Amino acid sequence: MEVTGEFAIGIDIGGTTTKFGIVNHRGEISQKGDIETTKYRTINKFIDQLYIELLPYMEKVGGENLIKGIGVGAPNGNFYTGNIEYAPNLHWKGIIPLAKLISEKFNKPCTLTNDANAAAVGEMMYGASRGMRDFIMITLGTGVGSGIVANGQLIYGHDGFAGELGHTVIRPGGRLHWGTGKKGSLEAYTSATGICITAKEMLHERSNEKSLLRDIPRDEITSKFVCEAAQKGDKIAKDVFKFTGEILGEALSNFVMFSSPEAIILFGGVIKAGNILLNPVKRSMEKNLLPIFQNKVKLLFSELKESDAAILGASALVWEIKPEGK
């Protein structure tokens, strides 16, 4: 990749907060900020405010002429159309031609994809998968997102929505997903939300067993509290991560046998559990793989700083080589 004096703008649109920054080829963020997504009733007012906020930042790096383009990661962002399509956690409903509107406002090319795909591109450009042509990125946060890279290119599918591995069914007829109404999805078990549900279930099932989690009101239990309790040696909390890791490992074995990646990169708040999560994931994944796939796939934690990853991932879309014919 040729290093130039150009910069990219990275924008990550979340349900509550939108983060943005100006990034160079090396993944260094020179300027960054954020605004409240929910504060702006219309998409046009939201984009107007983004421009107002970013204008002085662009001047600080040498002016708008040095901005090569804008990359945006957003829920239900469609790479092919540039539209956000029926995002359940955004208050702008329906189909929003976001890339077109941003491009017109900033007079710069704009590329949009969903937030998990943006994270995968960022990891390929700046993180643990630098130099890899085949890997899968799994984001473990409030939900479970994913980005699949094969032969050096992100897999978008025919309609731009490929890679929803979090909604694959890993326990048919299992736990009801709170948002989709489907049963037994990976997200229902291995997201931060799923971890909280598992913890509450185990506390109920093992009501006579002591646990640090019993000191927390049931409605206030978070995956962070479960992680901290597990790190202090709490048996129930450790078993929560063992159970979570086993299910995640099973799912990853299916993903490995589908695309034979060089590595699987885990990202998000849940990975703060470290080896308490990683060890059962690795054991379960290897156990469920056919011999031809065993002991070949690296299981790695992301190298991107969590607070900057969304901006980096979005900005990397500007430098990314696009699929042929798209």
HUVENHU-V548046 format. One record per pair of residues at least 4 apart in sequence whose C-alpha atoms are under 7 Angstrom apart, sorted by sequence separation. I is the first residue (numbers start at 0). J is the second residue. D is the distance in Angstrom with one decimal. If there is no record, write none. Layout:
i=I j=J d=D
i=I j=J d=D
This chain:
i=12 j=16 d=6.7
i=13 j=17 d=5.4
i=22 j=26 d=5.8
i=23 j=27 d=5.6
i=41 j=45 d=6.4
i=42 j=46 d=6.2
i=43 j=47 d=6.1
i=44 j=48 d=6.2
i=45 j=49 d=6.3
i=46 j=50 d=6.3
i=47 j=51 d=6.4
i=48 j=52 d=6.1
i=49 j=53 d=6.1
i=50 j=54 d=5.8
i=53 j=57 d=6.2
i=54 j=58 d=6.4
i=55 j=59 d=6.3
i=56 j=60 d=6.7
i=57 j=61 d=6.6
i=58 j=62 d=4.2
i=61 j=65 d=6.5
i=72 j=76 d=6.8
i=77 j=81 d=5.5
i=96 j=100 d=6.3
i=97 j=101 d=6.1
i=98 j=102 d=5.9
i=99 j=103 d=6.1
i=100 j=104 d=6.2
i=101 j=105 d=6.0
i=102 j=106 d=5.3
i=112 j=116 d=6.4
i=113 j=117 d=6.3
i=114 j=118 d=6.4
i=115 j=119 d=6.4
i=116 j=120 d=6.3
i=117 j=121 d=6.2
i=118 j=122 d=6.1
i=119 j=123 d=6.2
i=120 j=124 d=6.2
i=121 j=125 d=5.8
i=122 j=126 d=4.2
i=125 j=129 d=6.3
i=139 j=143 d=5.0
i=148 j=152 d=5.2
i=149 j=153 d=6.4
i=155 j=159 d=4.6
i=156 j=160 d=6.2
i=176 j=180 d=5.2
i=183 j=187 d=6.6
i=185 j=189 d=6.0
i=186 j=190 d=5.2
i=189 j=193 d=5.4
i=190 j=194 d=6.2
i=191 j=195 d=6.4
i=192 j=196 d=6.5
i=193 j=197 d=6.2
i=194 j=198 d=6.2
i=195 j=199 d=6.3
i=196 j=200 d=6.2
i=197 j=201 d=6.2
i=198 j=202 d=6.1
i=199 j=203 d=6.2
i=200 j=204 d=6.1
i=201 j=205 d=5.8
i=202 j=206 d=5.7
i=215 j=219 d=6.4
i=216 j=220 d=6.7
i=220 j=224 d=6.4
i=221 j=225 d=6.5
i=222 j=226 d=6.0
i=223 j=227 d=6.2
i=224 j=228 d=6.1
i=225 j=229 d=6.1
i=226 j=230 d=6.2
i=227 j=231 d=6.4
i=228 j=232 d=6.6
i=229 j=233 d=5.0
i=233 j=237 d=6.1
i=234 j=238 d=6.2
i=235 j=239 d=6.2
i=236 j=240 d=6.7
i=237 j=241 d=6.2
i=238 j=242 d=6.0
i=239 j=243 d=6.1
i=240 j=244 d=5.8
i=241 j=245 d=6.1
i=242 j=246 d=6.5
i=243 j=247 d=6.2
i=244 j=248 d=5.9
i=245 j=249 d=6.3
i=246 j=250 d=6.4
i=247 j=251 d=6.1
i=248 j=252 d=6.2
i=249 j=253 d=6.7
i=250 j=254 d=6.4
i=251 j=255 d=6.0
i=252 j=256 d=6.3
i=253 j=257 d=6.2
i=254 j=258 d=6.4
i=255 j=259 d=4.8
i=266 j=270 d=6.4
i=272 j=276 d=5.8
i=273 j=277 d=6.1
i=274 j=278 d=5.3
i=276 j=280 d=6.3
i=277 j=281 d=6.0
i=278 j=282 d=6.3
i=279 j=283 d=6.0
i=280 j=284 d=6.0
i=281 j=285 d=6.2
i=282 j=286 d=6.1
i=283 j=287 d=6.3
i=284 j=288 d=6.4
i=288 j=292 d=6.0
i=289 j=293 d=6.5
i=304 j=308 d=5.7
i=307 j=311 d=6.2
i=308 j=312 d=5.9
i=309 j=313 d=6.2
i=310 j=314 d=6.1
i=311 j=315 d=6.0
i=312 j=316 d=6.9
i=315 j=319 d=6.1
i=321 j=325 d=6.9
i=12 j=17 d=4.4
i=22 j=27 d=5.5
i=23 j=28 d=6.8
i=39 j=44 d=6.0
i=57 j=62 d=5.1
i=58 j=63 d=6.8
i=76 j=81 d=6.9
i=77 j=82 d=5.4
i=102 j=107 d=5.0
i=112 j=117 d=6.3
i=121 j=126 d=6.8
i=122 j=127 d=6.0
i=123 j=128 d=4.9
i=124 j=129 d=5.8
i=138 j=143 d=5.5
i=139 j=144 d=6.9
i=148 j=153 d=4.3
i=149 j=154 d=6.8
i=155 j=160 d=5.8
i=156 j=161 d=4.8
i=175 j=180 d=6.1
i=176 j=181 d=5.5
i=188 j=193 d=4.3
i=189 j=194 d=6.1
i=215 j=220 d=6.3
i=228 j=233 d=5.4
i=255 j=260 d=6.1
i=265 j=270 d=7.0
i=288 j=293 d=5.9
i=303 j=308 d=5.6
i=11 j=17 d=5.6
i=12 j=18 d=6.6
i=22 j=28 d=4.5
i=39 j=45 d=5.3
i=57 j=63 d=5.7
i=76 j=82 d=5.9
i=77 j=83 d=6.1
i=86 j=92 d=7.0
i=102 j=108 d=5.4
i=122 j=128 d=5.8
i=123 j=129 d=4.8
i=137 j=143 d=6.9
i=138 j=144 d=4.9
i=147 j=153 d=5.8
i=148 j=154 d=5.9
i=155 j=161 d=4.8
i=175 j=181 d=5.9
i=176 j=182 d=5.9
i=187 j=193 d=5.0
i=188 j=194 d=6.3
i=11 j=18 d=5.2
i=21 j=28 d=5.7
i=22 j=29 d=6.1
i=76 j=83 d=4.4
i=85 j=92 d=5.9
i=102 j=109 d=5.4
i=122 j=129 d=6.9
i=137 j=144 d=5.8
i=138 j=145 d=5.9
i=147 j=154 d=5.6
i=154 j=161 d=6.4
i=175 j=182 d=4.4
i=186 j=193 d=6.8
i=229 j=236 d=4.7
i=10 j=18 d=5.8
i=11 j=19 d=6.3
i=20 j=28 d=6.4
i=21 j=29 d=5.8
i=75 j=83 d=5.4
i=76 j=84 d=6.5
i=85 j=93 d=4.7
i=101 j=109 d=6.7
i=137 j=145 d=4.5
i=174 j=182 d=5.2
i=175 j=183 d=6.4
i=228 j=236 d=5.9
i=229 j=237 d=4.7
i=285 j=293 d=5.7
i=10 j=19 d=4.3
i=21 j=30 d=5.3
i=75 j=84 d=5.6
i=84 j=93 d=6.0
i=85 j=94 d=5.9
i=136 j=145 d=5.3
i=137 j=146 d=6.8
i=173 j=182 d=5.1
i=174 j=183 d=4.9
i=285 j=294 d=6.9
i=9 j=19 d=5.5
i=10 j=20 d=6.7
i=20 j=30 d=5.3
i=21 j=31 d=6.5
i=75 j=85 d=6.9
i=84 j=94 d=4.5
i=136 j=146 d=5.1
i=172 j=182 d=5.3
i=173 j=183 d=4.0
i=9 j=20 d=5.4
i=20 j=31 d=3.9
i=75 j=86 d=5.4
i=83 j=94 d=5.7
i=84 j=95 d=6.5
i=98 j=109 d=5.3
i=135 j=146 d=5.8
i=136 j=147 d=6.4
i=171 j=182 d=6.7
i=172 j=183 d=5.6
i=176 j=187 d=5.4
i=225 j=236 d=5.5
i=8 j=20 d=5.8
i=9 j=21 d=6.3
i=19 j=31 d=5.6
i=20 j=32 d=6.3
i=74 j=86 d=5.8
i=82 j=94 d=6.3
i=83 j=95 d=5.1
i=98 j=110 d=6.2
i=135 j=147 d=4.6
i=171 j=183 d=5.2
i=8 j=21 d=4.6
i=19 j=32 d=5.5
i=82 j=95 d=5.3
i=83 j=96 d=6.6
i=98 j=111 d=6.1
i=134 j=147 d=6.3
i=135 j=148 d=6.1
i=170 j=183 d=4.3
i=174 j=187 d=6.5
i=7 j=21 d=5.7
i=8 j=22 d=6.2
i=18 j=32 d=6.0
i=19 j=33 d=5.9
i=82 j=96 d=4.4
i=83 j=97 d=6.5
i=134 j=148 d=5.3
i=169 j=183 d=5.8
i=170 j=184 d=6.6
i=6 j=21 d=6.5
i=7 j=22 d=5.3
i=18 j=33 d=4.3
i=81 j=96 d=6.1
i=82 j=97 d=5.4
i=133 j=148 d=5.3
i=134 j=149 d=6.7
i=147 j=162 d=6.2
i=168 j=183 d=5.3
i=169 j=184 d=5.6
i=6 j=22 d=5.6
i=7 j=23 d=6.3
i=17 j=33 d=5.4
i=18 j=34 d=6.7
i=81 j=97 d=6.2
i=82 j=98 d=6.6
i=132 j=148 d=6.8
i=133 j=149 d=4.5
i=146 j=162 d=5.6
i=168 j=184 d=4.2
i=169 j=185 d=5.7
i=212 j=228 d=7.0
i=6 j=23 d=4.7
i=16 j=33 d=6.8
i=17 j=34 d=5.4
i=81 j=98 d=4.9
i=119 j=136 d=5.5
i=132 j=149 d=6.0
i=133 j=150 d=5.8
i=145 j=162 d=5.7
i=167 j=184 d=5.4
i=168 j=185 d=6.2
i=211 j=228 d=6.2
i=5 j=23 d=6.7
i=16 j=34 d=5.9
i=17 j=35 d=6.1
i=81 j=99 d=6.9
i=132 j=150 d=5.0
i=133 j=151 d=6.2
i=145 j=163 d=6.2
i=166 j=184 d=5.1
i=167 j=185 d=6.0
i=16 j=35 d=4.6
i=17 j=36 d=5.6
i=132 j=151 d=4.0
i=144 j=163 d=6.5
i=145 j=164 d=6.0
i=165 j=184 d=6.7
i=166 j=185 d=5.9
i=15 j=35 d=6.0
i=16 j=36 d=5.0
i=144 j=164 d=6.7
i=165 j=185 d=5.1
i=166 j=186 d=6.1
i=15 j=36 d=5.3
i=144 j=165 d=5.6
i=165 j=186 d=4.8
i=2 j=24 d=6.2
i=14 j=36 d=6.4
i=15 j=37 d=5.9
i=143 j=165 d=4.7
i=211 j=233 d=6.6
i=13 j=36 d=6.9
i=115 j=138 d=6.7
i=210 j=233 d=6.1
i=195 j=220 d=6.4
i=210 j=235 d=6.5
i=30 j=56 d=6.1
i=195 j=221 d=5.7
i=119 j=146 d=5.4
i=195 j=222 d=5.6
i=194 j=222 d=6.0
i=81 j=110 d=6.7
i=115 j=144 d=5.3
i=116 j=145 d=6.6
i=81 j=111 d=5.4
i=115 j=145 d=5.3
i=116 j=146 d=4.6
i=115 j=146 d=5.8
i=191 j=222 d=5.4
i=244 j=276 d=5.5
i=248 j=280 d=4.3
i=252 j=284 d=4.9
i=78 j=111 d=5.3
i=244 j=277 d=7.0
i=247 j=280 d=6.0
i=248 j=281 d=6.3
i=251 j=284 d=6.0
i=77 j=111 d=6.5
i=78 j=112 d=4.5
i=245 j=279 d=5.7
i=249 j=283 d=5.9
i=262 j=296 d=5.0
i=263 j=297 d=6.2
i=264 j=298 d=6.2
i=265 j=299 d=6.1
i=266 j=300 d=6.2
i=76 j=111 d=6.0
i=77 j=112 d=5.3
i=240 j=275 d=6.5
i=241 j=276 d=6.7
i=244 j=279 d=4.9
i=245 j=280 d=5.5
i=248 j=283 d=4.7
i=249 j=284 d=5.4
i=252 j=287 d=5.9
i=261 j=296 d=5.3
i=262 j=297 d=4.4
i=263 j=298 d=5.1
i=264 j=299 d=4.9
i=265 j=300 d=4.8
i=266 j=301 d=5.2
i=76 j=112 d=4.6
i=77 j=113 d=6.5
i=240 j=276 d=5.5
i=244 j=280 d=4.3
i=248 j=284 d=4.1
i=252 j=288 d=5.5
i=260 j=296 d=6.6
i=261 j=297 d=6.4
i=262 j=298 d=5.8
i=263 j=299 d=6.2
i=264 j=300 d=5.5
i=265 j=301 d=5.8
i=76 j=113 d=4.3
i=264 j=301 d=5.8
i=69 j=107 d=6.8
i=75 j=113 d=5.4
i=198 j=236 d=6.9
i=241 j=279 d=5.7
i=245 j=283 d=5.2
i=249 j=287 d=6.2
i=267 j=305 d=6.9
i=68 j=107 d=5.3
i=69 j=108 d=6.3
i=70 j=109 d=5.7
i=71 j=110 d=6.2
i=72 j=111 d=6.0
i=73 j=112 d=6.5
i=74 j=113 d=5.3
i=68 j=108 d=5.1
i=69 j=109 d=4.6
i=70 j=110 d=4.9
i=71 j=111 d=4.7
i=72 j=112 d=5.2
i=73 j=113 d=4.8
i=74 j=114 d=5.9
i=68 j=109 d=5.9
i=69 j=110 d=6.3
i=70 j=111 d=6.0
i=71 j=112 d=6.5
i=72 j=113 d=5.1
i=73 j=114 d=4.9
i=198 j=239 d=5.9
i=72 j=114 d=4.4
i=197 j=239 d=6.3
i=143 j=186 d=5.1
i=142 j=186 d=5.8
i=72 j=117 d=5.6
i=194 j=239 d=7.0
i=226 j=272 d=5.5
i=143 j=190 d=5.5
i=142 j=190 d=5.0
i=42 j=91 d=6.9
i=141 j=190 d=5.6
i=142 j=191 d=6.9
i=140 j=190 d=5.6
i=141 j=191 d=5.0
i=139 j=190 d=5.4
i=140 j=191 d=5.4
i=141 j=192 d=5.6
i=139 j=191 d=6.9
i=37 j=90 d=7.0
i=189 j=243 d=5.6
i=46 j=101 d=6.6
i=50 j=105 d=7.0
i=188 j=243 d=6.5
i=189 j=247 d=6.4
i=6 j=65 d=6.0
i=7 j=66 d=5.6
i=5 j=65 d=4.9
i=6 j=66 d=4.9
i=7 j=67 d=5.7
i=8 j=68 d=6.4
i=9 j=69 d=6.0
i=10 j=70 d=6.2
i=11 j=71 d=5.8
i=12 j=72 d=6.2
i=13 j=73 d=6.6
i=5 j=66 d=5.9
i=6 j=67 d=5.9
i=7 j=68 d=5.4
i=8 j=69 d=4.7
i=9 j=70 d=5.0
i=10 j=71 d=4.7
i=11 j=72 d=4.9
i=12 j=73 d=4.9
i=5 j=67 d=6.0
i=7 j=69 d=5.8
i=8 j=70 d=6.2
i=9 j=71 d=6.0
i=10 j=72 d=6.4
i=11 j=73 d=6.1
i=14 j=88 d=5.4
i=14 j=89 d=5.2
i=191 j=269 d=6.2
i=79 j=159 d=5.7
i=78 j=159 d=5.6
i=169 j=250 d=6.5
i=77 j=159 d=5.2
i=77 j=160 d=6.6
i=26 j=125 d=6.1
i=135 j=260 d=6.7
i=134 j=260 d=4.6
i=133 j=260 d=4.8
i=134 j=261 d=5.5
i=135 j=262 d=6.6
i=136 j=263 d=5.9
i=137 j=264 d=6.1
i=138 j=265 d=6.0
i=139 j=266 d=5.9
i=140 j=267 d=5.2
i=133 j=261 d=5.6
i=134 j=262 d=4.9
i=135 j=263 d=4.8
i=136 j=264 d=4.8
i=137 j=265 d=5.0
i=138 j=266 d=4.7
i=139 j=267 d=4.8
i=140 j=268 d=5.5
i=134 j=263 d=5.7
i=135 j=264 d=6.2
i=136 j=265 d=6.1
i=137 j=266 d=6.1
i=138 j=267 d=5.3
i=139 j=268 d=6.5
i=140 j=269 d=6.1
i=139 j=269 d=5.6
i=152 j=322 d=6.9
i=127 j=301 d=5.8
i=126 j=301 d=6.6
i=127 j=302 d=5.3
i=126 j=302 d=5.1
i=126 j=303 d=5.6
i=118 j=308 d=6.8
i=121 j=311 d=5.6
i=118 j=309 d=6.3
i=121 j=312 d=3.7
i=124 j=315 d=6.6
i=120 j=312 d=5.7
i=118 j=312 d=4.7
i=121 j=315 d=5.5
i=117 j=312 d=4.6
i=120 j=315 d=6.2
i=117 j=313 d=5.2
i=120 j=316 d=6.8
i=110 j=316 d=6.5
i=110 j=317 d=6.9
i=72 j=313 d=5.3
i=71 j=313 d=5.0
i=70 j=313 d=4.7
i=70 j=314 d=4.9
i=69 j=314 d=6.6
i=70 j=316 d=5.2
i=70 j=317 d=5.6
i=69 j=317 d=6.2
i=68 j=317 d=5.8
i=26 j=311 d=6.4
i=20 j=310 d=6.1
i=19 j=310 d=5.9
i=18 j=310 d=6.7
i=22 j=314 d=6.6
i=11 j=309 d=5.7
i=11 j=310 d=5.9
i=10 j=310 d=5.7
i=9 j=310 d=4.8
i=9 j=311 d=6.4
i=11 j=313 d=6.5
i=10 j=313 d=5.8
i=9 j=313 d=4.6
i=9 j=314 d=3.9
i=8 j=314 d=5.5
i=7 j=314 d=5.5
i=7 j=317 d=6.4
